Amino acid sequence: MEELTGLVTSGVFAPGSKSERRGVYLDTAAGRFVLRRPGANAFSDPVLEELVGRRITAFGETRDYVLLLADWRAVDDD
């Protein structure tokens, strides 16, 4: 299981393609990863959308540009 810390953002996924849609990302020092929760809707996940704008430490497995999110915790900015 990997551990990545970063800012949760939203943006356009696959711009200009048939798959274009809004996505939730984790922007880290290691790169930008699309966040997915196993078993959740890949196109709209209200749990992930509530994390947008927050810094988190994410625990999961990366597969190319996707982070399969097993768990996370908020990071205090102070």
All heavy atoms as a GROMACS GRO file, in nm:
protein
  604
    1MET      N    1   0.085  -0.117   0.000
    1MET     CA    2   0.000   0.000   0.000
    1MET      C    3   0.090   0.124   0.000
    1MET      O    4   0.185   0.131   0.077
    1MET     CB    5  -0.092   0.000   0.121
    1MET     CG    6  -0.186   0.117   0.120
    1MET     SD    7  -0.328   0.108   0.231
    1MET     CE    8  -0.400  -0.046   0.192
    2GLU      N    9   0.058   0.218  -0.085
    2GLU     CA   10   0.135   0.342  -0.095
    2GLU      C   11   0.071   0.452  -0.010
    2GLU      O   12  -0.048   0.447   0.020
    2GLU     CB   13   0.141   0.388  -0.240
    2GLU     CG   14   0.215   0.289  -0.329
    2GLU     CD   15   0.217   0.334  -0.472
    2GLU    OE1   16   0.274   0.442  -0.498
    2GLU    OE2   17   0.162   0.262  -0.556
    3GLU      N   18   0.152   0.550   0.025
    3GLU     CA   19   0.106   0.665   0.103
    3GLU      C   20   0.150   0.791   0.028
    3GLU      O   21   0.268   0.811   0.004
    3GLU     CB   22   0.170   0.660   0.241
    3GLU     CG   23   0.130   0.772   0.332
    3GLU     CD   24   0.193   0.758   0.470
    3GLU    OE1   25   0.204   0.645   0.521
    3GLU    OE2   26   0.233   0.862   0.524
    4LEU      N   27   0.052   0.874  -0.011
    4LEU     CA   28   0.079   0.997  -0.083
    4LEU      C   29   0.008   1.113  -0.016
    4LEU      O   30  -0.109   1.100   0.022
    4LEU     CB   31   0.032   0.987  -0.229
    4LEU     CG   32   0.102   0.885  -0.316
    4LEU    CD1   33   0.023   0.862  -0.445
    4LEU    CD2   34   0.242   0.932  -0.348
    5THR      N   35   0.075   1.226  -0.004
    5THR     CA   36   0.014   1.344   0.055
    5THR      C   37   0.005   1.452  -0.051
    5THR      O   38   0.099   1.474  -0.128
    5THR     CB   39   0.097   1.395   0.174
    5THR    OG1   40   0.100   1.291   0.274
    5THR    CG2   41   0.036   1.520   0.236
    6GLY      N   42  -0.111   1.520  -0.054
    6GLY     CA   43  -0.128   1.626  -0.152
    6GLY      C   44  -0.262   1.695  -0.137
    6GLY      O   45  -0.338   1.670  -0.043
    7LEU      N   46  -0.290   1.781  -0.234
    7LEU     CA   47  -0.412   1.860  -0.238
    7LEU      C   48  -0.513   1.793  -0.330
    7LEU      O   49  -0.480   1.757  -0.444
    7LEU     CB   50  -0.382   2.001  -0.288
    7LEU     CG   51  -0.500   2.096  -0.300
    7LEU    CD1   52  -0.560   2.127  -0.163
    7LEU    CD2   53  -0.457   2.224  -0.370
    8VAL      N   54  -0.636   1.778  -0.283
    8VAL     CA   55  -0.743   1.721  -0.365
    8VAL      C   56  -0.802   1.834  -0.450
    8VAL      O   57  -0.840   1.939  -0.397
    8VAL     CB   58  -0.852   1.655  -0.279
    8VAL    CG1   59  -0.962   1.597  -0.367
    8VAL    CG2   60  -0.793   1.547  -0.189
    9THR      N   61  -0.805   1.813  -0.581
    9THR     CA   62  -0.857   1.912  -0.675
    9THR      C   63  -0.957   1.845  -0.768
    9THR      O   64  -0.970   1.723  -0.770
    9THR     CB   65  -0.742   1.973  -0.760
    9THR    OG1   66  -0.680   1.870  -0.836
    9THR    CG2   67  -0.639   2.042  -0.673
   10SER      N   68  -1.027   1.927  -0.844
   10SER     CA   69  -1.114   1.872  -0.948
   10SER      C   70  -1.078   1.939  -1.080
   10SER      O   71  -1.024   2.050  -1.082
   10SER     CB   72  -1.262   1.893  -0.915
   10SER     OG   73  -1.295   2.029  -0.920
   11GLY      N   74  -1.104   1.870  -1.187
   11GLY     CA   75  -1.074   1.924  -1.318
   11GLY      C   76  -1.126   1.832  -1.426
   11GLY      O   77  -1.188   1.730  -1.399
   12VAL      N   78  -1.098   1.870  -1.550
   12VAL     CA   79  -1.145   1.792  -1.664
   12VAL      C   80  -1.053   1.672  -1.684
   12VAL      O   81  -0.932   1.685  -1.685
   12VAL     CB   82  -1.147   1.879  -1.792
   12VAL    CG1   83  -1.190   1.797  -1.912
   12VAL    CG2   84  -1.240   1.997  -1.774
   13PHE      N   85  -1.115   1.556  -1.697
   13PHE     CA   86  -1.043   1.432  -1.724
   13PHE      C   87  -1.058   1.401  -1.872
   13PHE      O   88  -1.167   1.410  -1.928
   13PHE     CB   89  -1.102   1.319  -1.640
   13PHE     CG   90  -1.044   1.184  -1.672
   13PHE    CD1   91  -0.921   1.148  -1.621
   13PHE    CD2   92  -1.111   1.096  -1.754
   13PHE    CE1   93  -0.866   1.024  -1.651
   13PHE    CE2   94  -1.057   0.972  -1.784
   13PHE     CZ   95  -0.934   0.937  -1.732
   14ALA      N   96  -0.950   1.364  -1.938
   14ALA     CA   97  -0.949   1.326  -2.080
   14ALA      C   98  -1.011   1.432  -2.170
   14ALA      O   99  -1.102   1.404  -2.248
   14ALA     CB  100  -1.018   1.191  -2.099
   15PRO      N  101  -0.962   1.558  -2.162
   15PRO     CA  102  -1.022   1.664  -2.243
   15PRO      C  103  -1.014   1.634  -2.393
   15PRO      O  104  -0.914   1.582  -2.442
   15PRO     CB  105  -0.938   1.788  -2.207
   15PRO     CG  106  -0.814   1.737  -2.145
   15PRO     CD  107  -0.846   1.602  -2.088
   16GLY      N  108  -1.124   1.666  -2.462
   16GLY     CA  109  -1.130   1.647  -2.606
   16GLY      C  110  -1.163   1.507  -2.652
   16GLY      O  111  -1.176   1.481  -2.771
   17SER      N  112  -1.178   1.413  -2.559
   17SER     CA  113  -1.209   1.276  -2.597
   17SER      C  114  -1.356   1.244  -2.565
   17SER      O  115  -1.425   1.322  -2.501
   17SER     CB  116  -1.119   1.178  -2.521
   17SER     OG  117  -1.159   1.168  -2.386
   18LYS      N  118  -1.400   1.127  -2.608
   18LYS     CA  119  -1.535   1.082  -2.575
   18LYS      C  120  -1.550   1.058  -2.426
   18LYS      O  121  -1.660   1.059  -2.373
   18LYS     CB  122  -1.568   0.952  -2.649
   18LYS     CG  123  -1.585   0.968  -2.796
   18LYS     CD  124  -1.630   0.834  -2.854
   18LYS     CE  125  -1.586   0.819  -2.996
   18LYS     NZ  126  -1.623   0.690  -3.051
   19SER      N  127  -1.439   1.038  -2.357
   19SER     CA  128  -1.440   1.011  -2.213
   19SER      C  129  -1.432   1.138  -2.129
   19SER      O  130  -1.424   1.129  -2.006
   19SER     CB  131  -1.323   0.920  -2.176
   19SER     OG  132  -1.331   0.798  -2.244
   20GLU      N  133  -1.435   1.255  -2.192
   20GLU     CA  134  -1.419   1.381  -2.117
   20GLU      C  135  -1.527   1.394  -2.010
   20GLU      O  136  -1.645   1.372  -2.036
   20GLU     CB  137  -1.428   1.500  -2.212
   20GLU     CG  138  -1.407   1.632  -2.141
   20GLU     CD  139  -1.403   1.750  -2.237
   20GLU    OE1  140  -1.336   1.742  -2.340
   20GLU    OE2  141  -1.469   1.851  -2.205
   21ARG      N  142  -1.481   1.428  -1.889
   21ARG     CA  143  -1.572   1.448  -1.776
   21ARG      C  144  -1.495   1.515  -1.663
   21ARG      O  145  -1.373   1.527  -1.669
   21ARG     CB  146  -1.632   1.316  -1.727
   21ARG     CG  147  -1.527   1.219  -1.674
   21ARG     CD  148  -1.589   1.086  -1.637
   21ARG     NE  149  -1.493   0.993  -1.584
   21ARG     CZ  150  -1.414   0.914  -1.655
   21ARG    NH1  151  -1.419   0.919  -1.786
   21ARG    NH2  152  -1.330   0.832  -1.597
   22ARG      N  153  -1.564   1.557  -1.560
   22ARG     CA  154  -1.498   1.611  -1.441
   22ARG      C  155  -1.439   1.497  -1.362
   22ARG      O  156  -1.499   1.391  -1.349
   22ARG     CB  157  -1.598   1.687  -1.352
   22ARG     CG  158  -1.670   1.802  -1.416
   22ARG     CD  159  -1.593   1.929  -1.434
   22ARG     NE  160  -1.525   1.979  -1.317
   22ARG     CZ  161  -1.428   2.068  -1.324
   22ARG    NH1  162  -1.386   2.114  -1.440
   22ARG    NH2  163  -1.370   2.113  -1.216
   23GLY      N  164  -1.321   1.520  -1.306
   23GLY     CA  165  -1.256   1.419  -1.225
   23GLY      C  166  -1.205   1.479  -1.096
   23GLY      O  167  -1.189   1.600  -1.084
   24VAL      N  168  -1.181   1.395  -0.996
   24VAL     CA  169  -1.123   1.437  -0.870
   24VAL      C  170  -0.980   1.382  -0.867
   24VAL      O  171  -0.958   1.264  -0.894
   24VAL     CB  172  -1.205   1.385  -0.750
   24VAL    CG1  173  -1.140   1.424  -0.618
   24VAL    CG2  174  -1.347   1.440  -0.756
   25TYR      N  175  -0.885   1.471  -0.837
   25TYR     CA  176  -0.743   1.439  -0.844
   25TYR      C  177  -0.676   1.459  -0.710
   25TYR      O  178  -0.722   1.538  -0.628
   25TYR     CB  179  -0.672   1.531  -0.944
   25TYR     CG  180  -0.721   1.518  -1.086
   25TYR    CD1  181  -0.825   1.596  -1.133
   25TYR    CD2  182  -0.659   1.430  -1.173
   25TYR    CE1  183  -0.869   1.584  -1.264
   25TYR    CE2  184  -0.701   1.418  -1.304
   25TYR     CZ  185  -0.806   1.495  -1.349
   25TYR     OH  186  -0.848   1.484  -1.478
   26LEU      N  187  -0.561   1.393  -0.693
   26LEU     CA  188  -0.472   1.422  -0.582
   26LEU      C  189  -0.343   1.474  -0.645
   26LEU      O  190  -0.274   1.403  -0.719
   26LEU     CB  191  -0.442   1.297  -0.498
   26LEU     CG  192  -0.353   1.321  -0.377
   26LEU    CD1  193  -0.422   1.416  -0.277
   26LEU    CD2  194  -0.316   1.190  -0.309
   27ASP      N  195  -0.313   1.602  -0.621
   27ASP     CA  196  -0.192   1.665  -0.672
   27ASP      C  197  -0.083   1.649  -0.566
   27ASP      O  198  -0.095   1.701  -0.454
   27ASP     CB  199  -0.215   1.813  -0.701
   27ASP     CG  200  -0.311   1.833  -0.818
   27ASP    OD1  201  -0.305   1.753  -0.913
   27ASP    OD2  202  -0.389   1.929  -0.816
   28THR      N  203   0.024   1.576  -0.601
   28THR     CA  204   0.132   1.545  -0.507
   28THR      C  205   0.266   1.583  -0.568
   28THR      O  206   0.275   1.614  -0.687
   28THR     CB  207   0.135   1.394  -0.474
   28THR    OG1  208   0.188   1.324  -0.585
   28THR    CG2  209  -0.002   1.340  -0.439
   29ALA      N  210   0.370   1.575  -0.488
   29ALA     CA  211   0.505   1.598  -0.538
   29ALA      C  212   0.544   1.490  -0.640
   29ALA      O  213   0.628   1.513  -0.727
   29ALA     CB  214   0.605   1.599  -0.422
   30ALA      N  215   0.482   1.373  -0.632
   30ALA     CA  216   0.511   1.262  -0.723
   30ALA      C  217   0.429   1.269  -0.852
   30ALA      O  218   0.451   1.190  -0.943
   30ALA     CB  219   0.484   1.129  -0.654
   31GLY      N  220   0.333   1.362  -0.860
   31GLY     CA  221   0.250   1.374  -0.979
   31GLY      C  222   0.103   1.391  -0.944
   31GLY      O  223   0.066   1.404  -0.828
   32ARG      N  224   0.022   1.390  -1.048
   32ARG     CA  225  -0.123   1.407  -1.033
   32ARG      C  226  -0.191   1.273  -1.060
   32ARG      O  227  -0.168   1.210  -1.162
   32ARG     CB  228  -0.173   1.510  -1.134
   32ARG     CG  229  -0.316   1.548  -1.114
   32ARG     CD  230  -0.357   1.655  -1.213
   32ARG     NE  231  -0.458   1.740  -1.154
   32ARG     CZ  232  -0.544   1.810  -1.223
   32ARG    NH1  233  -0.540   1.811  -1.355
   32ARG    NH2  234  -0.634   1.885  -1.161
   33PHE      N  235  -0.276   1.233  -0.966
   33PHE     CA  236  -0.344   1.104  -0.975
   33PHE      C  237  -0.496   1.124  -0.970
   33PHE      O  238  -0.546   1.202  -0.889
   33PHE     CB  239  -0.303   1.013  -0.859
   33PHE     CG  240  -0.156   0.983  -0.857
   33PHE    CD1  241  -0.069   1.063  -0.786
   33PHE    CD2  242  -0.106   0.876  -0.929
   33PHE    CE1  243   0.068   1.037  -0.786
   33PHE    CE2  244   0.030   0.849  -0.929
   33PHE     CZ  245   0.117   0.930  -0.858
   34VAL      N  246  -0.567   1.052  -1.057
   34VAL     CA  247  -0.712   1.048  -1.050
   34VAL      C  248  -0.748   0.962  -0.930
   34VAL      O  249  -0.696   0.851  -0.915
   34VAL     CB  250  -0.774   0.987  -1.178
   34VAL    CG1  251  -0.924   0.974  -1.165
   34VAL    CG2  252  -0.738   1.070  -1.300
   35LEU      N  253  -0.836   1.014  -0.844
   35LEU     CA  254  -0.879   0.937  -0.726
   35LEU      C  255  -0.998   0.850  -0.761
   35LEU      O  256  -1.093   0.896  -0.825
   35LEU     CB  257  -0.916   1.031  -0.612
   35LEU     CG  258  -0.802   1.105  -0.545
   35LEU    CD1  259  -0.857   1.199  -0.437
   35LEU    CD2  260  -0.702   1.009  -0.484
   36ARG      N  261  -0.993   0.726  -0.718
   36ARG     CA  262  -1.105   0.633  -0.733
   36ARG      C  263  -1.117   0.554  -0.603
   36ARG      O  264  -1.018   0.517  -0.543
   36ARG     CB  265  -1.078   0.532  -0.844
   36ARG     CG  266  -1.068   0.587  -0.981
   36ARG     CD  267  -1.202   0.582  -1.051
   36ARG     NE  268  -1.189   0.605  -1.193
   36ARG     CZ  269  -1.173   0.724  -1.248
   36ARG    NH1  270  -1.165   0.830  -1.175
   36ARG    NH2  271  -1.165   0.736  -1.379
   37ARG      N  272  -1.242   0.530  -0.565
   37ARG     CA  273  -1.267   0.440  -0.452
   37ARG      C  274  -1.321   0.310  -0.508
   37ARG      O  275  -1.418   0.312  -0.585
   37ARG     CB  276  -1.368   0.500  -0.356
   37ARG     CG  277  -1.315   0.617  -0.277
   37ARG     CD  278  -1.411   0.667  -0.169
   37ARG     NE  279  -1.548   0.678  -0.217
   37ARG     CZ  280  -1.654   0.623  -0.157
   37ARG    NH1  281  -1.640   0.553  -0.046
   37ARG    NH2  282  -1.775   0.639  -0.207
   38PRO      N  283  -1.259   0.197  -0.475
   38PRO     CA  284  -1.310   0.069  -0.526
   38PRO      C  285  -1.458   0.050  -0.492
   38PRO      O  286  -1.500   0.077  -0.379
   38PRO     CB  287  -1.224  -0.035  -0.454
   38PRO     CG  288  -1.097   0.038  -0.422
   38PRO     CD  289  -1.141   0.180  -0.393
   39GLY      N  290  -1.536   0.013  -0.592
   39GLY     CA  291  -1.678  -0.010  -0.572
   39GLY      C  292  -1.764   0.114  -0.585
   39GLY      O  293  -1.887   0.104  -0.590
   40ALA      N  294  -1.702   0.232  -0.591
   40ALA     CA  295  -1.779   0.357  -0.604
   40ALA      C  296  -1.794   0.391  -0.752
   40ALA      O  297  -1.721   0.342  -0.838
   40ALA     CB  298  -1.708   0.470  -0.531
   41ASN      N  299  -1.889   0.478  -0.780
   41ASN     CA  300  -1.912   0.524  -0.917
   41ASN      C  301  -1.791   0.601  -0.967
   41ASN      O  302  -1.749   0.699  -0.905
   41ASN     CB  303  -2.038   0.612  -0.919
   41ASN     CG  304  -2.079   0.652  -1.057
   41ASN    OD1  305  -1.997   0.674  -1.146
   41ASN    ND2  306  -2.209   0.663  -1.077
   42ALA      N  307  -1.734   0.561  -1.079
   42ALA     CA  308  -1.614   0.626  -1.133
   42ALA      C  309  -1.644   0.762  -1.194
   42ALA      O  310  -1.555   0.844  -1.210
   42ALA     CB  311  -1.551   0.537  -1.240
   43PHE      N  312  -1.770   0.789  -1.227
   43PHE     CA  313  -1.806   0.915  -1.291
   43PHE      C  314  -1.852   1.021  -1.192
   43PHE      O  315  -1.845   1.140  -1.220
   43PHE     CB  316  -1.916   0.891  -1.395
   43PHE     CG  317  -1.871   0.802  -1.506
   43PHE    CD1  318  -1.905   0.668  -1.506
   43PHE    CD2  319  -1.792   0.850  -1.608
   43PHE    CE1  320  -1.862   0.585  -1.608
   43PHE    CE2  321  -1.748   0.769  -1.711
   43PHE     CZ  322  -1.784   0.634  -1.709
   44SER      N  323  -1.901   0.980  -1.078
   44SER     CA  324  -1.951   1.075  -0.978
   44SER      C  325  -1.945   1.010  -0.840
   44SER      O  326  -2.019   0.915  -0.813
   44SER     CB  327  -2.095   1.115  -1.011
   44SER     OG  328  -2.146   1.201  -0.911
   45ASP      N  329  -1.856   1.061  -0.756
   45ASP     CA  330  -1.841   1.006  -0.621
   45ASP      C  331  -1.851   1.121  -0.521
   45ASP      O  332  -1.755   1.195  -0.502
   45ASP     CB  333  -1.707   0.934  -0.608
   45ASP     CG  334  -1.692   0.862  -0.475
   45ASP    OD1  335  -1.765   0.896  -0.379
   45ASP    OD2  336  -1.606   0.773  -0.466
   46PRO      N  337  -1.967   1.140  -0.460
   46PRO     CA  338  -1.986   1.252  -0.368
   46PRO      C  339  -1.889   1.252  -0.250
   46PRO      O  340  -1.855   1.357  -0.198
   46PRO     CB  341  -2.131   1.240  -0.321
   46PRO     CG  342  -2.184   1.114  -0.375
   46PRO     CD  343  -2.087   1.059  -0.474
   47VAL      N  344  -1.843   1.135  -0.208
   47VAL     CA  345  -1.747   1.128  -0.097
   47VAL      C  346  -1.616   1.195  -0.139
   47VAL      O  347  -1.560   1.276  -0.064
   47VAL     CB  348  -1.723   0.981  -0.054
   47VAL    CG1  349  -1.610   0.971   0.046
   47VAL    CG2  350  -1.851   0.922   0.004
   48LEU      N  351  -1.567   1.165  -0.258
   48LEU     CA  352  -1.444   1.227  -0.307
   48LEU      C  353  -1.465   1.375  -0.336
   48LEU      O  354  -1.376   1.457  -0.310
   48LEU     CB  355  -1.393   1.156  -0.432
   48LEU     CG  356  -1.346   1.012  -0.412
   48LEU    CD1  357  -1.297   0.955  -0.544
   48LEU    CD2  358  -1.238   1.004  -0.306
   49GLU      N  359  -1.579   1.411  -0.390
   49GLU     CA  360  -1.607   1.551  -0.422
   49GLU      C  361  -1.604   1.639  -0.296
   49GLU      O  362  -1.566   1.755  -0.303
   49GLU     CB  363  -1.739   1.562  -0.496
   49GLU     CG  364  -1.730   1.503  -0.637
   49GLU     CD  365  -1.864   1.484  -0.705
   49GLU    OE1  366  -1.966   1.533  -0.654
   49GLU    OE2  367  -1.864   1.419  -0.812
   50GLU      N  368  -1.641   1.584  -0.182
   50GLU     CA  369  -1.636   1.660  -0.056
   50GLU      C  370  -1.492   1.687  -0.011
   50GLU      O  371  -1.470   1.776   0.072
   50GLU     CB  372  -1.712   1.586   0.054
   50GLU     CG  373  -1.862   1.594   0.039
   50GLU     CD  374  -1.935   1.539   0.158
   50GLU    OE1  375  -1.878   1.539   0.270
   50GLU    OE2  376  -2.050   1.496   0.140
   51LEU      N  377  -1.396   1.613  -0.063
   51LEU     CA  378  -1.255   1.632  -0.025
   51LEU      C  379  -1.187   1.743  -0.105
   51LEU      O  380  -1.077   1.785  -0.069
   51LEU     CB  381  -1.177   1.502  -0.043
   51LEU     CG  382  -1.217   1.385   0.046
   51LEU    CD1  383  -1.140   1.260   0.007
   51LEU    CD2  384  -1.195   1.419   0.192
   52VAL      N  385  -1.249   1.790  -0.213
   52VAL     CA  386  -1.187   1.892  -0.299
   52VAL      C  387  -1.152   2.015  -0.216
   52VAL      O  388  -1.232   2.065  -0.138
   52VAL     CB  389  -1.280   1.928  -0.417
   52VAL    CG1  390  -1.225   2.048  -0.494
   52VAL    CG2  391  -1.297   1.809  -0.510
   53GLY      N  392  -1.028   2.060  -0.232
   53GLY     CA  393  -0.978   2.176  -0.159
   53GLY      C  394  -0.906   2.142  -0.029
   53GLY      O  395  -0.848   2.230   0.034
   54ARG      N  396  -0.906   2.015   0.009
   54ARG     CA  397  -0.841   1.974   0.133
   54ARG      C  398  -0.710   1.903   0.104
   54ARG      O  399  -0.694   1.839   0.000
   54ARG     CB  400  -0.932   1.878   0.211
   54ARG     CG  401  -1.062   1.945   0.252
   54ARG     CD  402  -1.152   1.852   0.325
   54ARG     NE  403  -1.092   1.811   0.452
   54ARG     CZ  404  -1.142   1.716   0.529
   54ARG    NH1  405  -1.251   1.651   0.494
   54ARG    NH2  406  -1.082   1.685   0.642
   55ARG      N  407  -0.615   1.915   0.198
   55ARG     CA  408  -0.491   1.838   0.191
   55ARG      C  409  -0.514   1.708   0.267
   55ARG      O  410  -0.565   1.711   0.379
   55ARG     CB  411  -0.374   1.916   0.252
   55ARG     CG  412  -0.327   2.029   0.163
   55ARG     CD  413  -0.204   2.096   0.216
   55ARG     NE  414  -0.094   2.006   0.246
   55ARG     CZ  415  -0.011   1.949   0.156
   55ARG    NH1  416  -0.028   1.975   0.028
   55ARG    NH2  417   0.087   1.870   0.194
   56ILE      N  418  -0.476   1.598   0.203
   56ILE     CA  419  -0.494   1.467   0.267
   56ILE      C  420  -0.368   1.383   0.249
   56ILE      O  421  -0.286   1.410   0.162
   56ILE     CB  422  -0.615   1.390   0.210
   56ILE    CG1  423  -0.591   1.352   0.063
   56ILE    CG2  424  -0.744   1.468   0.227
   56ILE    CD1  425  -0.691   1.250   0.008
   57THR      N  426  -0.356   1.283   0.334
   57THR     CA  427  -0.263   1.174   0.310
   57THR      C  428  -0.349   1.057   0.268
   57THR      O  429  -0.441   1.017   0.339
   57THR     CB  430  -0.181   1.140   0.436
   57THR    OG1  431  -0.100   1.253   0.469
   57THR    CG2  432  -0.091   1.020   0.412
   58ALA      N  433  -0.321   1.007   0.147
   58ALA     CA  434  -0.401   0.900   0.089
   58ALA      C  435  -0.325   0.768   0.098
   58ALA      O  436  -0.203   0.765   0.082
   58ALA     CB  437  -0.430   0.932  -0.057
   59PHE      N  438  -0.397   0.662   0.123
   59PHE     CA  439  -0.342   0.528   0.132
   59PHE      C  440  -0.410   0.443   0.026
   59PHE      O  441  -0.533   0.439   0.020
   59PHE     CB  442  -0.365   0.468   0.270
   59PHE     CG  443  -0.313   0.554   0.381
   59PHE    CD1  444  -0.396   0.645   0.444
   59PHE    CD2  445  -0.181   0.546   0.420
   59PHE    CE1  446  -0.348   0.727   0.546
   59PHE    CE2  447  -0.132   0.626   0.522
   59PHE     CZ  448  -0.216   0.717   0.585
   60GLY      N  449  -0.331   0.381  -0.060
   60GLY     CA  450  -0.391   0.300  -0.165
   60GLY      C  451  -0.288   0.247  -0.261
   60GLY      O  452  -0.168   0.241  -0.230
   61GLU      N  453  -0.336   0.211  -0.378
   61GLU     CA  454  -0.250   0.152  -0.481
   61GLU      C  455  -0.257   0.237  -0.607
   61GLU      O  456  -0.366   0.270  -0.654
   61GLU     CB  457  -0.301   0.010  -0.511
   61GLU     CG  458  -0.224  -0.061  -0.617
   61GLU     CD  459  -0.282  -0.197  -0.648
   61GLU    OE1  460  -0.360  -0.251  -0.567
   61GLU    OE2  461  -0.249  -0.250  -0.755
   62THR      N  462  -0.141   0.274  -0.661
   62THR     CA  463  -0.138   0.349  -0.786
   62THR      C  464  -0.130   0.252  -0.904
   62THR      O  465  -0.059   0.151  -0.897
   62THR     CB  466  -0.021   0.448  -0.792
   62THR    OG1  467   0.102   0.378  -0.776
   62THR    CG2  468  -0.035   0.557  -0.688
   63ARG      N  469  -0.204   0.287  -1.007
   63ARG     CA  470  -0.200   0.216  -1.135
   63ARG      C  471  -0.194   0.323  -1.243
   63ARG      O  472  -0.295   0.386  -1.273
   63ARG     CB  473  -0.323   0.129  -1.153
   63ARG     CG  474  -0.331   0.016  -1.053
   63ARG     CD  475  -0.446  -0.075  -1.080
   63ARG     NE  476  -0.453  -0.177  -0.977
   63ARG     CZ  477  -0.558  -0.255  -0.961
   63ARG    NH1  478  -0.663  -0.243  -1.038
   63ARG    NH2  479  -0.557  -0.346  -0.866
   64ASP      N  480  -0.075   0.344  -1.296
   64ASP     CA  481  -0.050   0.452  -1.391
   64ASP      C  482  -0.088   0.586  -1.328
   64ASP      O  483  -0.026   0.625  -1.232
   64ASP     CB  484  -0.124   0.431  -1.523
   64ASP     CG  485  -0.072   0.310  -1.599
   64ASP    OD1  486   0.050   0.285  -1.593
   64ASP    OD2  487  -0.153   0.241  -1.663
   65TYR      N  488  -0.192   0.650  -1.377
   65TYR     CA  489  -0.234   0.782  -1.329
   65TYR      C  490  -0.350   0.776  -1.229
   65TYR      O  491  -0.404   0.879  -1.189
   65TYR     CB  492  -0.274   0.870  -1.448
   65TYR     CG  493  -0.385   0.810  -1.531
   65TYR    CD1  494  -0.518   0.835  -1.498
   65TYR    CD2  495  -0.358   0.728  -1.638
   65TYR    CE1  496  -0.621   0.779  -1.572
   65TYR    CE2  497  -0.459   0.672  -1.714
   65TYR     CZ  498  -0.590   0.697  -1.680
   65TYR     OH  499  -0.692   0.642  -1.753
   66VAL      N  500  -0.390   0.655  -1.188
   66VAL     CA  501  -0.505   0.636  -1.098
   66VAL      C  502  -0.454   0.593  -0.961
   66VAL      O  503  -0.365   0.509  -0.950
   66VAL     CB  504  -0.601   0.530  -1.154
   66VAL    CG1  505  -0.714   0.501  -1.056
   66VAL    CG2  506  -0.657   0.573  -1.288
   67LEU      N  507  -0.514   0.650  -0.857
   67LEU     CA  508  -0.488   0.606  -0.720
   67LEU      C  509  -0.616   0.542  -0.667
   67LEU      O  510  -0.718   0.609  -0.652
   67LEU     CB  511  -0.448   0.724  -0.630
   67LEU     CG  512  -0.434   0.695  -0.481
   67LEU    CD1  513  -0.332   0.585  -0.455
   67LEU    CD2  514  -0.397   0.820  -0.405
   68LEU      N  515  -0.611   0.410  -0.648
   68LEU     CA  516  -0.723   0.337  -0.590
   68LEU      C  517  -0.716   0.359  -0.439
   68LEU      O  518  -0.631   0.304  -0.370
   68LEU     CB  519  -0.716   0.189  -0.624
   68LEU     CG  520  -0.725   0.156  -0.773
   68LEU    CD1  521  -0.701   0.008  -0.797
   68LEU    CD2  522  -0.860   0.198  -0.828
   69LEU      N  523  -0.806   0.440  -0.391
   69LEU     CA  524  -0.802   0.492  -0.256
   69LEU      C  525  -0.864   0.394  -0.157
   69LEU      O  526  -0.982   0.364  -0.163
   69LEU     CB  527  -0.878   0.624  -0.253
   69LEU     CG  528  -0.865   0.714  -0.135
   69LEU    CD1  529  -0.720   0.756  -0.114
   69LEU    CD2  530  -0.951   0.838  -0.154
   70ALA      N  531  -0.781   0.341  -0.067
   70ALA     CA  532  -0.829   0.251   0.037
   70ALA      C  533  -0.874   0.330   0.160
   70ALA      O  534  -0.973   0.296   0.225
   70ALA     CB  535  -0.722   0.151   0.075
   71ASP      N  536  -0.799   0.438   0.192
   71ASP     CA  537  -0.830   0.519   0.310
   71ASP      C  538  -0.756   0.652   0.296
   71ASP      O  539  -0.669   0.666   0.210
   71ASP     CB  540  -0.784   0.446   0.436
   71ASP     CG  541  -0.851   0.498   0.563
   71ASP    OD1  542  -0.944   0.581   0.554
   71ASP    OD2  543  -0.808   0.456   0.672
   72TRP      N  544  -0.788   0.747   0.382
   72TRP     CA  545  -0.721   0.877   0.382
   72TRP      C  546  -0.740   0.943   0.516
   72TRP      O  547  -0.825   0.902   0.596
   72TRP     CB  548  -0.775   0.968   0.272
   72TRP     CG  549  -0.917   1.013   0.293
   72TRP    CD1  550  -0.961   1.124   0.360
   72TRP    CD2  551  -1.034   0.946   0.249
   72TRP    NE1  552  -1.098   1.129   0.361
   72TRP    CE2  553  -1.145   1.022   0.293
   72TRP    CE3  554  -1.057   0.830   0.177
   72TRP    CZ2  555  -1.275   0.984   0.265
   72TRP    CZ3  556  -1.188   0.793   0.152
   72TRP    CH2  557  -1.294   0.870   0.194
   73ARG      N  558  -0.655   1.042   0.542
   73ARG     CA  559  -0.673   1.124   0.662
   73ARG      C  560  -0.640   1.268   0.623
   73ARG      O  561  -0.557   1.293   0.537
   73ARG     CB  562  -0.587   1.076   0.777
   73ARG     CG  563  -0.439   1.084   0.757
   73ARG     CD  564  -0.362   1.041   0.883
   73ARG     NE  565  -0.226   1.009   0.855
   73ARG     CZ  566  -0.130   1.098   0.834
   73ARG    NH1  567  -0.157   1.227   0.840
   73ARG    NH2  568  -0.006   1.061   0.809
   74ALA      N  569  -0.708   1.360   0.689
   74ALA     CA  570  -0.686   1.503   0.664
   74ALA      C  571  -0.548   1.542   0.718
   74ALA      O  572  -0.502   1.486   0.817
   74ALA     CB  573  -0.794   1.586   0.731
   75VAL      N  574  -0.483   1.638   0.651
   75VAL     CA  575  -0.354   1.690   0.694
   75VAL      C  576  -0.377   1.830   0.748
   75VAL      O  577  -0.437   1.913   0.681
   75VAL     CB  578  -0.254   1.695   0.575
   75VAL    CG1  579  -0.125   1.761   0.617
   75VAL    CG2  580  -0.229   1.556   0.520
   76ASP      N  581  -0.330   1.855   0.870
   76ASP     CA  582  -0.341   1.988   0.929
   76ASP      C  583  -0.242   2.080   0.861
   76ASP      O  584  -0.126   2.046   0.843
   76ASP     CB  585  -0.312   1.985   1.079
   76ASP     CG  586  -0.420   1.909   1.156
   76ASP    OD1  587  -0.536   1.908   1.109
   76ASP    OD2  588  -0.388   1.853   1.261
   77ASP      N  589  -0.289   2.198   0.822
   77ASP     CA  590  -0.203   2.294   0.753
   77ASP      C  591  -0.135   2.392   0.847
   77ASP      O  592  -0.066   2.481   0.804
   77ASP     CB  593  -0.286   2.372   0.650
   77ASP     CG  594  -0.319   2.286   0.532
   77ASP    OD1  595  -0.418   2.210   0.539
   77ASP    OD2  596  -0.247   2.292   0.432
   78ASP      N  597  -0.155   2.379   0.976
   78ASP     CA  598  -0.095   2.476   1.067
   78ASP      C  599   0.040   2.436   1.117
   78ASP      O  600   0.124   2.382   1.080
   78ASP     CB  601  -0.179   2.502   1.190
   78ASP     CG  602  -0.260   2.384   1.241
   78ASP    OD1  603  -0.208   2.271   1.243
   78ASP    OD2  604  -0.374   2.407   1.276
   0.00000   0.00000   0.00000
